């Protein structure tokens, strides 16, 4: 049985984007009804990839960038390796101030897009 359907994860992330907030892996897992564990986090990461692939087909900005480590507020290795940074030409470090600035800029784009959808009566949050 899958941890969650991509559409369910998308609803939580679209709501976070509309609110202008990121979620830690533990917070998102909790919203899905699970306690944090490394295996659950890995399963969630696979779903995040699907959420972003399906979103890209609809012309939506990525949502996986909103799921961050509690320790430093940036996405884990999977996001960096799966193409989130690479697709934008970023080749800097995955941790530290430069990474945080890069993530803040990407998240700001996602927040702005989802917030503008809500202001114009778009379908944000509906799966």
C-alpha positions in Angstrom: 0.0 0.0 0.0 1.3 3.4 -0.9 2.0 6.0 1.7 -0.3 8.5 0.1 -1.7 9.4 -3.3 0.1 12.2 -5.1 -3.2 14.1 -5.3 -3.5 14.1 -1.5 0.1 15.3 -1.1 -0.5 18.0 -3.7 -3.5 19.3 -1.7 -1.3 19.8 1.4 1.5 21.4 -0.6 -0.8 23.7 -2.5 -2.3 24.9 0.7 1.2 25.5 2.1 2.2 27.4 -1.0 -1.0 29.5 -0.8 -0.2 30.3 2.8 3.4 31.2 1.9 5.0 28.5 4.1 7.2 25.5 3.8 6.7 22.2 5.6 9.2 19.9 7.2 9.2 16.3 6.1 7.9 15.5 9.6 5.1 18.0 9.3 3.9 16.7 6.0 4.1 13.1 7.1 2.0 14.1 10.2 -0.6 15.8 8.0 -0.8 12.5 6.1 -1.3 10.6 9.3 2.2 9.2 9.9 5.0 9.7 12.4 8.3 10.6 11.0 10.7 7.7 10.1 13.4 7.5 7.5 11.6 4.8 5.4 8.4 7.0 5.4 10.4 10.0 4.4 12.0 8.1 1.5 8.5 7.0 0.4 7.3 10.6 0.6 10.2 11.8 -1.5 9.2 9.4 -4.3 5.7 10.8 -4.2 7.0 14.4 -4.3 8.7 13.6 -7.6 5.4 12.4 -9.0 3.6 15.5 -7.6 6.1 17.8 -9.4 6.0 15.7 -12.7 2.2 15.9 -12.8 2.2 19.6 -11.8 4.7 20.4 -14.6 2.3 18.8 -17.1 -0.4 21.2 -15.8 2.0 24.2 -16.1 2.3 24.5 -12.3 5.6 25.4 -10.5 7.2 22.8 -8.4 5.9 22.0 -4.9 8.5 19.6 -3.6 10.8 22.6 -2.9 8.5 23.4 -0.1 9.3 20.3 1.8 12.4 21.0 3.9 14.7 19.5 6.6 13.9 20.8 10.1 17.6 21.3 10.7 18.3 23.9 8.1 15.1 24.7 6.2 16.3 23.4 2.8 15.2 20.3 0.9 17.0 17.1 1.2 19.5 15.5 -1.2 16.7 13.9 -3.3 15.4 17.3 -4.4 18.8 18.5 -5.4 19.7 15.3 -7.3 16.3 14.8 -8.9 16.6 18.0 -10.9 15.1 20.8 -8.9 18.4 22.6 -8.7 19.8 21.3 -11.9 16.8 22.3 -14.0 17.5 25.9 -12.9 21.2 25.8 -13.6 22.2 25.9 -9.9 25.5 24.3 -9.3 26.3 25.6 -5.8 26.3 23.8 -2.5 23.2 22.0 -1.1 23.7 23.4 2.4 24.6 26.7 3.9 23.7 30.4 3.1 24.0 30.1 -0.7 21.7 27.1 -0.7 19.2 28.9 1.6 19.2 31.9 -0.7 18.6 29.8 -3.8 15.7 27.8 -2.0 14.1 31.0 -0.8 14.0 32.4 -4.4 12.5 29.2 -5.8 10.0 29.0 -2.9 9.1 32.7 -3.5 8.2 31.9 -7.1 6.0 28.9 -6.0 4.3 31.0 -3.3 3.6 33.9 -5.7 2.1 31.5 -8.3 -0.2 29.7 -5.9 -1.2 32.9 -4.1 -2.1 34.6 -7.5 -4.2 31.6 -8.4 -6.1 32.0 -5.2 -6.7 35.7 -5.8 -8.0 35.1 -9.3 -10.2 32.1 -8.3 -8.0 29.4 -9.8 -8.1 25.8 -8.9 -5.3 25.8 -6.4 -5.6 23.0 -3.9 -8.1 21.0 -5.9 -6.9 17.7 -7.1 
